[in-house]
């Protein structure tokens, strides 16, 4: 499975700190958690068969009103393995993710610390925008803006006023249902995304996918047997997640696909198939002509097509959708969200099909 580069490098930086502060998993002191926190953790993690979740104490210092627990996931599926930090605030906030500990950043403003940290650890330039109004957890909201060829990519998080730890993503109330909260965050982008299947679904599957991603090509047919069996009960949404900065033509293919979907929704699914069928032949120089020829062959209004491809509003919403996904638990492509629950698709999509069938039962 293709991992999102930014998140992986950030995770690497944080995981080194976790490892330095904690003994190996087999020697670590196992702990029990508040049932609400444990429920929130398990609801936040992907559903992966045969995975084992353990909780270990955290030694690394957090701001006084926050307490942390190391969460380790062991699985025969590499895509399911990981190490995260569960953080609960004294006010009832909850966070699960991979924070960035800015231990080596001892001077400068918060903006300067974040800018230096990301360049040193990830070799990427960001322009941090800090809102110095405290959240219920006593933190400042931050938007890390990365300028790409496709637009300004916004990545959200929160940081303590002293600038010692940056939480990539957001705190949520511990009492809030994680799955419902996820769906609410993604809804503005789901509304315009390519959709097929049941009009009044029992189960909605959102697939976060990239046209240039080889793993997405392999997974392109995972939903077909599900829709063939349960199309009257299951809705399938393709959420475009082009890995800007990593895949040169993925963003263009996503925008051009959206222009096709806006005119002829049924033609989009054939476009998706043809892009993946020809993925190894396409590149940044060919994708525009490939998509435009497809639009002509399917009798689209080319004036409207060209206007949509060039539309600043469509392009801005696309890249905002990428930033929203990165900032809300989506760490790889393809990723599947089933009624708000992250689900590992398993080998050839069999685990995804099984999970959907279980939800319908």
Secondary structure per residue as TSV (DSSP state, phi and psi in degrees):
chain	resnum	aa	ss	phi	psi
A	1	X	-	360.0	133.7
A	2	X	E	-73.2	120.7
A	3	X	E	-89.2	147.2
A	4	X	-	-71.1	122.5
A	5	X	H	-62.0	-47.3
A	6	X	H	-58.3	-49.0
A	7	X	H	-65.4	-39.1
A	8	X	H	-63.6	-43.9
A	9	X	H	-66.6	-38.9
A	10	X	H	-65.0	-40.4
A	11	X	H	-63.7	-39.0
A	12	X	H	-60.6	-44.9
A	13	X	H	-61.8	-42.0
A	14	X	H	-73.5	-39.2
A	15	X	H	-63.9	-33.4
A	16	X	H	-60.9	-39.7
A	17	X	H	-68.6	-40.8
A	18	X	H	-58.3	-46.3
A	19	X	H	-64.9	-35.8
A	20	X	H	-70.1	-28.2
A	21	X	H	-94.6	-15.0
A	22	X	S	-126.6	147.5
A	23	X	-	-70.7	166.3
A	24	X	-	-55.4	155.1
A	25	X	T	-56.3	-39.8
A	26	X	T	-71.0	-20.2
A	27	X	T	-103.3	-8.7
A	28	X	S	-69.7	150.8
A	29	X	-	-75.8	116.9
A	30	X	B	-75.0	142.3
A	31	X	-	-129.2	159.8
A	32	X	-	-104.7	149.9
A	33	X	-	-115.5	162.4
A	34	X	-	-55.6	132.3
A	35	X	H	-54.6	-35.3
A	36	X	H	-66.0	-41.0
A	37	X	H	-66.7	-43.6
A	38	X	H	-62.8	-39.6
A	39	X	H	-62.8	-43.2
A	40	X	H	-64.4	-38.8
A	41	X	H	-63.1	-50.1
A	42	X	H	-66.4	-33.6
A	43	X	H	-71.1	-24.5
A	44	X	H	-82.9	-29.7
A	45	X	S	-79.5	154.1
A	46	X	-	-64.5	147.5
A	47	X	B	-78.0	115.3
A	48	X	-	-133.9	118.1
A	49	X	T	-58.2	140.5
A	50	X	T	67.6	19.7
A	51	X	-	-85.3	151.0
A	52	X	E	-122.7	126.5
A	53	X	E	-110.2	127.4
A	54	X	E	-125.4	153.3
A	55	X	E	-119.2	128.9
A	56	X	E	-126.7	155.5
A	57	X	E	-68.1	152.1
A	58	X	-	-114.0	130.6
A	59	X	-	-98.0	-29.7
A	60	X	S	-57.5	138.1
A	61	X	-	-74.0	136.0
A	62	X	-	-116.7	165.2
A	63	X	-	-53.5	150.3
A	64	X	T	-54.4	-31.3
A	65	X	T	-89.1	7.2
A	66	X	E	-121.7	142.9
A	67	X	E	-127.7	140.5
A	68	X	E	-123.3	151.3
A	69	X	E	-133.7	132.3
A	70	X	E	-78.3	130.3
A	71	X	E	-114.2	119.0
A	72	X	E	-113.0	134.3
A	73	X	E	-117.5	120.0
A	74	X	E	-108.9	135.2
A	75	X	-	-156.5	148.5
A	76	X	S	-67.2	-15.7
A	77	X	S	-93.2	113.9
A	78	X	G	-54.8	-34.1
A	79	X	G	-68.4	-16.3
A	80	X	G	-95.2	-17.7
A	81	X	-	-71.9	148.7
A	82	X	E	175.8	170.3
A	83	X	E	-134.0	127.4
A	84	X	E	-131.7	171.8
A	85	X	E	-121.2	123.7
A	86	X	E	-94.8	126.2
A	87	X	E	-125.8	131.7
A	88	X	E	-120.0	136.1
A	89	X	E	-96.6	160.3
A	90	X	T	-63.7	-20.5
A	91	X	T	-90.9	4.1
A	92	X	S	94.7	16.6
A	93	X	E	-85.7	154.9
A	94	X	E	-135.0	139.5
A	95	X	E	-140.2	137.2
A	96	X	E	-133.6	121.2
A	97	X	E	176.3	-154.1
A	98	X	-	-125.0	91.8
A	99	X	-	-72.5	159.9
A	100	X	E	-103.3	116.5
A	101	X	E	-88.3	119.6
A	102	X	-	-94.2	44.2
A	103	X	T	-57.8	-36.7
A	104	X	T	-83.2	-4.4
A	105	X	-	-97.8	94.9
A	106	X	-	-103.7	-10.5
A	107	X	S	-132.6	160.7
A	108	X	S	96.2	172.5
A	109	X	-	-73.5	171.0
A	110	X	H	-58.2	-42.8
A	111	X	H	-59.9	-44.3
A	112	X	H	-66.7	-39.0
A	113	X	H	-62.4	-46.6
A	114	X	H	-65.2	-41.4
A	115	X	H	-63.3	-42.8
A	116	X	H	-69.9	-40.5
A	117	X	H	-61.7	-47.9
A	118	X	H	-67.3	-34.3
A	119	X	H	-70.5	-42.6
A	120	X	H	-66.7	-41.4
A	121	X	H	-93.2	-25.4
A	122	X	H	-124.7	-6.6
A	123	X	-	53.0	41.3
A	124	X	-	-131.1	142.6
A	125	X	-	-93.3	130.1
A	126	X	-	-130.6	150.7
A	127	X	E	-110.9	100.6
A	128	X	E	-74.2	136.4
A	129	X	E	-117.5	115.2
A	130	X	E	-109.0	127.6
A	131	X	E	-98.4	110.6
A	132	X	-	-87.6	55.1
A	133	X	S	-123.0	125.6
A	134	X	-	-71.7	137.3
A	135	X	-	-79.9	175.1
A	136	X	T	-57.2	-22.4
A	137	X	T	-89.3	2.7
A	138	X	S	78.9	20.4
A	139	X	E	-107.0	166.2
A	140	X	E	-102.8	139.0
A	141	X	E	-78.7	141.1
A	142	X	E	-131.6	139.1
A	143	X	E	-117.0	118.1
A	144	X	E	-91.1	109.9
A	145	X	E	-98.9	120.7
A	146	X	E	-109.3	123.0
A	147	X	E	-83.3	120.0
A	148	X	E	-119.9	171.9
A	149	X	T	-63.7	-21.2
A	150	X	T	-99.0	-0.6
A	151	X	E	133.5	-175.5
A	152	X	E	-89.0	116.9
A	153	X	E	-91.7	116.3
A	154	X	E	-95.3	124.2
A	155	X	E	-116.8	127.8
A	156	X	E	-104.6	153.0
A	157	X	E	-169.9	-170.0
A	158	X	E	-141.6	146.5
A	159	X	E	-137.3	148.8
A	160	X	E	-74.5	152.1
A	161	X	T	-58.0	-25.1
A	162	X	T	-80.7	-10.2
A	163	X	S	71.3	38.5
A	164	X	S	-101.2	-25.2
A	165	X	E	-148.3	131.3
A	166	X	E	-108.8	122.4
A	167	X	E	-93.4	106.9
A	168	X	E	-72.3	113.1
A	169	X	S	108.9	-157.7
A	170	X	-	-135.8	154.1
A	171	X	-	-79.3	145.9
A	172	X	E	-128.7	156.8
A	173	X	E	-59.1	135.7
A	174	X	T	-60.5	-28.4
A	175	X	T	-81.5	-9.0
A	176	X	S	-79.8	141.5
A	177	X	-	-73.4	119.6
A	178	X	H	-59.8	-42.3
A	179	X	H	-66.5	-42.8
A	180	X	H	-65.0	-40.5
A	181	X	H	-63.3	-41.4
A	182	X	H	-59.3	-49.9
A	183	X	H	-61.2	-35.7
A	184	X	H	-65.5	-40.9
A	185	X	H	-64.3	-40.8
A	186	X	H	-84.2	-13.9
A	187	X	H	-53.8	-43.8
A	188	X	H	-59.0	-27.3
A	189	X	H	-91.6	-30.6
A	190	X	H	-65.4	-35.2
A	191	X	T	-56.3	-34.9
A	192	X	T	-102.0	3.5
A	193	X	S	-82.7	153.8
A	194	X	-	-56.4	129.9
A	195	X	E	-138.5	140.7
A	196	X	E	-147.0	167.2
A	197	X	E	103.7	-151.8
A	198	X	-	-65.6	139.2
A	199	X	S	-75.0	-33.6
A	200	X	S	-123.7	79.5
A	201	X	-	-78.5	152.0
A	202	X	S	-84.6	-36.1
A	203	X	E	-127.4	132.9
A	204	X	E	-116.2	125.2
A	205	X	E	-108.0	119.2
A	206	X	E	-102.9	123.4
A	207	X	E	-107.1	118.3
A	208	X	E	-89.6	115.9
A	209	X	E	-145.0	159.0
A	210	X	-	-130.3	129.9
A	211	X	T	-66.6	-23.8
A	212	X	T	-96.7	-5.1
A	213	X	-	-79.7	121.4
A	214	X	H	-59.6	-36.7
A	215	X	H	-67.2	-32.6
A	216	X	H	-69.0	-36.8
A	217	X	H	-60.2	-45.2
A	218	X	H	-62.7	-34.9
A	219	X	H	-89.8	0.6
A	220	X	T	-58.9	-25.0
A	221	X	T	-99.8	5.1
A	222	X	H	-59.5	-35.2
A	223	X	H	-82.2	-16.4
A	224	X	H	-60.6	-51.5
A	225	X	H	-63.1	-30.0
A	226	X	H	-68.2	-45.7
A	227	X	H	-70.3	-34.5
A	228	X	H	-61.9	-37.2
A	229	X	H	-84.5	-39.7
A	230	X	H	-127.3	27.2
A	231	X	T	-59.1	-21.5
A	232	X	T	-84.4	-6.7
A	233	X	T	-125.4	-12.6
A	234	X	E	-118.4	134.0
A	235	X	E	-110.0	138.1
A	236	X	E	-115.7	125.8
A	237	X	E	-118.9	126.7
A	238	X	E	-94.7	116.3
A	239	X	E	-101.3	109.7
A	240	X	E	-67.8	123.6
A	241	X	-	-129.3	67.5
A	242	X	-	-66.2	130.4
A	243	X	-	-82.0	80.5
A	244	X	T	-60.8	140.1
A	245	X	T	89.1	-18.2
A	246	X	T	-112.5	-41.8
A	247	X	S	-112.4	110.2
A	248	X	T	-62.2	-32.1
A	249	X	T	-115.0	5.9
A	250	X	H	-64.8	-41.2
A	251	X	H	-66.0	-43.4
A	252	X	H	-60.8	-43.3
A	253	X	H	-62.6	-37.9
A	254	X	H	-66.8	-45.0
A	255	X	H	-64.7	-43.7
A	256	X	H	-67.6	-36.2
A	257	X	H	-63.2	-38.5
A	258	X	H	-66.3	-36.9
A	259	X	H	-63.9	-36.8
A	260	X	H	-68.6	-45.8
A	261	X	H	-61.9	-37.0
A	262	X	H	-61.0	-28.1
A	263	X	H	-97.4	-47.1
A	264	X	-	-135.6	89.2
A	265	X	H	-52.9	-39.0
A	266	X	H	-67.2	-29.3
A	267	X	H	-72.1	-26.5
A	268	X	H	-59.0	-40.3
A	269	X	H	-67.3	-31.6
A	270	X	H	-71.8	-37.0
A	271	X	H	-60.3	-46.4
A	272	X	H	-55.8	-46.0
A	273	X	H	-62.6	-44.6
A	274	X	H	-68.1	-37.0
A	275	X	H	-61.7	-48.0
A	276	X	H	-67.8	-35.3
A	277	X	H	-64.0	-29.9
A	278	X	T	-110.1	15.2
A	279	X	G	-54.6	-41.2
A	280	X	G	-71.9	-13.3
A	281	X	G	-99.2	-15.4
A	282	X	-	-87.7	154.9
A	283	X	-	-153.9	-178.1
A	284	X	T	-64.7	-22.3
A	285	X	T	-86.0	-20.8
A	286	X	T	-104.2	-23.0
A	287	X	H	-61.8	-38.4
A	288	X	H	-63.5	-46.3
A	289	X	H	-67.0	-38.6
A	290	X	H	-57.9	-48.7
A	291	X	H	-69.2	-39.7
A	292	X	H	-68.1	-39.6
A	293	X	H	-64.5	-37.9
A	294	X	H	-61.3	-44.4
A	295	X	H	-61.3	-42.3
A	296	X	H	-63.6	-44.6
A	297	X	H	-63.6	-21.8
A	298	X	T	-105.8	20.1
A	299	X	T	58.7	38.8
A	300	X	-	-78.4	154.7
A	301	X	-	-70.0	106.8
A	302	X	H	-71.1	-26.7
A	303	X	H	-65.3	-44.4
A	304	X	H	-68.7	-39.3
A	305	X	H	-58.8	-49.9
A	306	X	H	-62.0	-37.6
A	307	X	H	-65.8	-40.3
A	308	X	H	-67.8	-41.2
A	309	X	H	-62.7	-34.6
A	310	X	H	-90.6	-4.4
A	311	X	-	-63.7	119.4
A	312	X	H	-60.7	-34.7
A	313	X	H	-65.4	-43.1
A	314	X	H	-66.8	-43.3
A	315	X	H	-66.4	-41.2
A	316	X	H	-66.9	-41.1
A	317	X	H	-66.4	-35.5
A	318	X	H	-62.5	-47.1
A	319	X	H	-75.0	-30.0
A	320	X	H	-63.9	-36.0
A	321	X	H	-64.7	-35.7
A	322	X	H	-63.8	-48.1
A	323	X	H	-62.1	-38.6
A	324	X	H	-65.0	-40.9
A	325	X	H	-63.7	-48.6
A	326	X	H	-57.6	-35.8
A	327	X	T	-85.4	-1.8
A	328	X	T	-135.8	58.0
A	329	X	T	80.3	-3.8
A	330	X	-	-90.0	112.8
A	331	X	-	-118.7	0.6
A	332	X	E	-156.4	160.8
A	333	X	E	-122.7	135.5
A	334	X	S	-80.5	152.3
A	335	X	E	-127.0	142.7
A	336	X	E	-118.0	130.3
A	337	X	E	-117.3	115.7
A	338	X	E	-112.3	109.6
A	339	X	T	49.5	37.6
A	340	X	T	91.2	-6.2
A	341	X	E	-99.8	130.2
A	342	X	E	-71.1	130.2
A	343	X	E	-130.9	123.9
A	344	X	-	-73.0	130.5
A	345	X	-	-72.4	-17.7
A	346	X	-	73.9	-173.8
A	347	X	G	-68.0	121.9
A	348	X	G	56.1	26.5
A	349	X	G	79.6	7.4
A	350	X	H	-66.3	-38.4
A	351	X	H	-68.1	-34.6
A	352	X	H	-64.9	-45.6
A	353	X	H	-62.1	-40.9
A	354	X	H	-64.1	-43.0
A	355	X	H	-64.3	-42.9
A	356	X	H	-60.8	-44.4
A	357	X	H	-61.6	-39.3
A	358	X	H	-63.6	-40.0
A	359	X	H	-65.7	-35.6
A	360	X	H	-71.1	-31.5
A	361	X	-	-73.3	360.0
